[in-house]
């Protein structure tokens, strides 16, 4: 199936956090959370409209929580990442298209900066 992917890249302390979403027009959606290129959370479902991930996170002041919220919207996919409730700003937005099965992901070289006509919003949306 043809998968359309989008990724948001965040720098959290010394870690690189990447949130990826992909979907197929036939109704499949999949998401994953990567920390320094290691997948820490993955999910997939037919007709999924939202996904929340939570990850324990060590901060300079103690233990905290990294939370990620992905939501399907009429005009695209929205991603919101927070560390201890503070909204994080993505430093990169990427997009890819590939053919594969459910839970397959595009190779690293297939991802490129998302353009203006991408499904990715250029800034996090406030919660609805």
Buried (B, 14 or more C-beta within 10 A) or exposed (E): EEBBBBBBBBEBEEEBBBBBBBBBEEEBBBBBBBBEEEEBBBBBEEEBEEBEBEBEBEEEEEEBEBBBBBBBEEEEBBBBBBBEEEEBEBEBBBBBEBEEEBEEBBEEEEBEEBEEEBBBBEEBBEEE
